[in-house]
Amino acid sequence: MTSDNFDKIIAQLSLAEKVSLLSGAGACRTNSLSRLDIPSLQTSDGPHGLRGGGGRFFNPPPGYQLPCATALGATFDIDLLHRAGSLLGDEGRRKEVHVALAPTVCIQRSPLIGRGFEAFAEDPVLSGTLAANLINGLQDRQVAACIKHYAAHDQSSRSTEDDVHMTQRTLREIHLLPFQIAMRSKPWSFMTAYQRINGLHVSEDPFLIEQILRKEWQFDGLVMSDWWGTYSTSEAINAGLDLEMPGPSIWRGKQLIAAVECRKVSTQAVDSAVKNLLKLIRRTRDSWTQNAIETNENNGDTPQSRELTRNLASASVVLLKNESNVLPLRPDASITYGLIGEHFENPATGGGGSSEATPFYVSSPLDACVEVIGENFRYEPGCYSESLSQGGLFLPESEEPGLLLQWFAEDPSTYPMAECLHTTTTRNTSMYFSQMNIPAVPDTHFIRVQTRFHAFKTCKYRFALSVCGKARLLIDGQEVVDLWTSHPLKTDDTPCFNKLSMERHFELDIVKGQKYDIQIVMTNEVIHPTVGPRSPGGVRLGGQELRDEDQAINDAVRLAQEVDIPILMTGLSTDYEYEASDRTSLLLPGRENEMITRVCEANSNTVVIIQAGMPIEMPWIQKVDTLVYAWYGGQETGHGIADVLWGKVNPAGRLSLTFPRRLEDTPAFLNFGKVDRQIVYGEGVFVGYRYYEKLKCPPLFYFGYGLSYTQFRYSNLIVPEKFPTTGDREIEISVDVENIGQCDGAEVVQAYVSDVECSLQRPRKELKVFQKMHIATGQKLRCHVKLDKYAISFWSEEYSQWRAEAGEFEVIIATSADPKDEVLRGVCCLPETFMWSGL
């Protein structure tokens, strides 16, 4: 595409050519048009790392895996988020990805949301501000950000069925505001959410797309659907949905041509959508020829990228309790350590679903601790904290870890001489074969998986199999699991977008040193045919030593009694937090809570580390003196945690979400996760900390909370007396922050605003601006931040505008949203009411 005159290019296109450009060519690509040198664009899921590889979930090329978005939110660090965006942009360039499907800025109205870990925070100002900086980093590298899911994407389970109902004020102040703030970075594309809002699917809602996004916010980029999130032909494109994804098209093609010919869709609407696509091509792909970099998918693992991902992981860690000052630990040979929990060996680096990334490597907490303390520790796995997770698998007749996969047109069990059409290997035991696109393999096919299990000890061992399709599991030639003739009754959601069957198990007495040949034969043909796309196929092999959990917990307790410092690490993983499913409880699974309680009772020096993407209930909180929330830390999970534990990094993470005492206390408890797919946002604008403070219902930990190894003192707050009603309509406030502790550290200055007298009910206070400051011990720095018209405005349903009412506004400097953490106050007066719209 050699011209910037988009109208001239469009004039040369036939209607069929225009229409072809407005839907995907496959899983993650747009269509190209060679006649006019219009190239295709490659997209990739991207909140935590760009998968690339044409969108395939099986064996994508390795890349960066950043901490989950709630962890990034906990950094409160705009500079770090800009650097993270640049890192993803560099990865996009290497993997030839032009559009990163990120960031996610939907507000977590409930802690049960299955993919809540993909979004930054419960607060729209924090979420939108961090998103803007990540977008700037991405687009500085000429990789487009596609901010999502516009808007109010809520329950993850069966979200295409949902119809969320809320007031315009709730929509504007909470669920649209992060997108509005992120518009400061001028994102090049938006993705619409799956569900309806107030009765109309977002992807065909002209009010949300044309009126708000394009007219009020002056957005000039491309709007695409979420995958299979287009539900009409005429309505969607007339509303401003430029691109239907993925391909091949369901709603466009001949249907859109017919709609134009019968005047249900105007040529102008089609031309406008094509123009937005051409503009995105110009902003991304065309600029690459002027700024080329190496595009080998597998490079990029550099000392600089490792340092940045390590910094992101450690900056996100939140110290919640340190009552006995056990932390930071000392790498002293005289101190004995006991490491407890399966997460030390198999950390949770991210949640499940489309945001999953295949990292270059994973820094395990066990290895990271060994780097600091050597072999001066003992280890106990404790009770089960993960579902079946298979290790000890090696390629047949090899000492190399992995599994061998072969594709056939016929069942190789029935036809031993069947021709193998494709062969590959993998180290992943959870395999979803969507978007494989192997030319020689027919739509309905068979896959044989072969591996060899090396027994690491003599014990009883449980193997598990689940499948998307039909499968058999054989061990040493004997069939031991049948998922071919029947599946267990599905009683819960499952990974791989809820496509996998429930597991079936087989128990075997294994002998240390012995090798066991494992074979899975599967087909993507499903047991019960359904209407819709053909199953891509998938399989998951699991295994675990069958432990006596009573004995396992007793062993953990005994270890805690015998060492100076027990460190217990547990939590959730992709087995519990993943796309297409929502949690039903905030409790940790299995007997984890019991183990935490008993270990802490055995040794008060116990350091408890929790990994999760969203809040959990903590029934043991009174028994724990030292508590660290480590989220899902990405590829540098281990180093990020160890750096904080041993004081290489002073913890500066602050909670991006409020942690309730119990599920029943949460704002959306009465209207989340119910059978009725009409979801009423009854909490209104009182989401997260706004709700708890308004109802005087103290949560376990407030939004913005987090401890440090040092102490800070605030003083000399200056707030202008009057807020201007003309010009930029902003004020600058400033405050001194002094590090009065014994080590360098970082403090997050949080400025909240309270509308002292308002004509309608508002939250007691709301975060309006924040700044992270790195302050050396003994140093005092002056923090300067600006409060603009957003800080004093609410959405008026009477006037359909933002309204700032004359009167007093209290500026509250706090270390969290907890009323107990408010440290300084100032008052500013708005002399007269004004209203505004747009940005």
Secondary structure, 3 states (H helix, E strand, C coil): CCCCCHHHHHHCCCHHHHHHCCEECCCCEECCEHHHCECCCEEEECCCCCCCHHHCCCCCCCECCCCCHHHHHHHCCHHHHHHHHHHHHHHHHHCCCCEEECCECCCCCCCCCCCHHHECCCCHHHHHHHHHHHHHHHHHCCCEEEEEEECCCCCCCCHHHCEEECCHHHHHHHHHHHHHHHHHHCCCEEEECCCEECCEEHHHCHHHHHHHHHHHCCCCCEEECCCCCCCCCHHHHHHCCCEECCCCCCCCCHHHHHHHHCCCCCHHHHHHHHHHHHHHHHHCHHHHCCCCCCCCCCCCCCHHHHHHHHHHHHHHCEEEEECCCCCCCCCCCCCCEEEECHHHCCCCCCCECCCCCCECCCCCHHHHHHHHHCCCEEEECCCCCCCCCCCCEECCCCCCECEEEEEECCCCCCCCCCCEEEEEEECCCEEECCCCCCCCCCCCCEEEEEEEEECCCCEEEEEEEEEECEEEEEECCEEEEEECCCCCCCCCCCHHHHCCCCCEEEEEEECCCCEEEEEEEEECCCCCCCCCCCCCCEEEEEEEECCCHHHHHHHHHHHHHHCCEEEEEEECCCCCCECCCCCCCCCCCCCHHHHHHHHHHHCCCCEEEEECCCCCCCCCHHHCCEEEECCCCHHHHHHHHHHHHCCCCCCCCCCCCCECCCHHHCCCHHHCCCCCCEEECCCCCCCCHHHHHHCCCCCCECCCCCECCCCEEEEEEECCCECCCCCCCCEEEEEEEEECCCCCEEEEEEEEEEECCCCCCCCCCEEEEEEEEEECCCCEEEEEEEECHHHHCEEECCCCEEEECCEEEEEEEECCCCHHHEEEEEEEEECCCEEECCC
